[in-house]
Amino acid sequence: MNTNMYKYHFNDELDSEIKHTGVILDESPVGIVDIRGNGIDLYSMVSYSWSGIQALKIENDELRNELEILKAEINKIKAL
């Protein structure tokens, strides 16, 4: 997903107010657009995020395991 995040004010807010962070509807994947097509379905967006976090955890665990194997191999070589 290449959806950019933006900081913005709503039209009725002052520039001095804290900006919101989010995606722009027209740039968002159809899977997170609400059924009426006029907003973001936050439940869907969180679900996609959760799935991404799970995939990243698996990848991170695999990389950590690979790192430990490589460290052990380096230590064996150093011991020669």
Secondary structure as UniProt FT lines:
FT   STRAND          6..8
FT   TURN            11..12
FT   TURN            15..16
FT   STRAND          20..22
FT   HELIX           25..27
FT   HELIX           30..32
FT   TURN            35..36
FT   HELIX           42..79
//
